[in-house]
Amino acid sequence: MTTTQKSLQLKEETIDEKSSEKKHQQQSSSFKDNNKNQSMLFKQSSLETSTKIKLLHTIKHSFITQMVIAKKEILHIIRYPWELVLWSFMPLMWLIPYVFQGQMLLGDALESNQFLQLTGNSNVLGFIFIGILLWNIVDTAIWGAGNSLRWEHYSGTLQFLWLAPISRINLMIGASIGNTLWSIIQIVLQFSILSIFVSWQITFLDAVITLAILIIVIIGLYGFSFTFAAAILVFKEPGVLTEFVDNSLYICCPVHYPMKILPSWIRWVGYLIPFTWGAIIIRGLMLTQESILTMWQTIGILLLLDVVLWTIGCLTFRFAEKRTLRTGKLGNY
């Protein structure tokens, strides 16, 4: 073998060694990159799993808190069983004066062409009864959930609840759940009693839809009660504020009369309250036998109002909570 051939062979061996080293480095680099990517994916997966676990824990903790507060509200109601008996008959007592007044103005048949043109039905007693029945929900939302923190204040337990490691919103939601169950029991009993005196043409499906609409109305009204509770938390005057709001809404909402007879500026106030849309839907189902499909726009407005009122309620309650903590007036009367 000549010297030239040997040098060429050495060069080829050197090139082969370098290429093998380069391949080894590339393999090593790709292995490191793969390990790095796998490590990043593992960390990301662990972070997502940890976030999901924390979220589930928060939801579970919030649910338990709400159920405990709701149980407390229900136990408080059960301790006064005669209130359930009283409020089961109260709508009937409220309805009786309108029967006598209607007979005086319309005659024994209680029929009016003007009423028929405004409402599309001639069942005056049924119209008023539905309004009175639904108004109990508004009263419960304002006097019950809206004043729940003030009752805790009077009982001397508000500061203990405020220092507990729980969300204050959960306190309000728990109170709302308890009062919702109370409202549904009241409405079922009141409807059963008053159905003896008022005739209905309603199917089982209509009854189920009516109950669903009632629940949607209740949810929206408790969103409104959060705003009301925030105002009471700041101004500390539940009696005056509650009476003013309750009676003002009583005028603006179609409890005893249709919305059409109200002045336009009062009418728009009533349209901002879920009670109004719930009353329109339920009266349509029970008095004029309208199909639920023809009222989808009204139901959509009711659902939208629920979302808006809950958003405003939570934001105003957060603001009132921070303001109360900042000023140090939580325990002040």
Secondary structure, 3 states (H helix, E strand, C coil): CCHHHHHHHHHHHHHHHHHHHHHHHHHHHHHHHHHHHHHHHHHHHHHHHHHHHHHHHHHHHHHHHHHHHHHHHHHHHHCCHHHHHHHHHHHHHHHHHHHHHHHHHHCCCCCCHHHHHHHCCCCHHHHHHHHHHHHHHHHHHHHHHCCHHHHHHHHCCHHHHHHCCCCHHHHHHHHHHHHHHHHHHHHHHHHHHHCCCCCCCCCHHHHHHHHHHHHHHHHHHHHHHHHHHHHHHHHCCHHHHHHHHHHHHHHHCCCCCCHHHCCHHHHHHHHCCHHHHHHHHHHHHHCCCCCHHHHHHHHHHHHHHHHHHHHHHHHHHHHHHHHHHHHCCCCCC
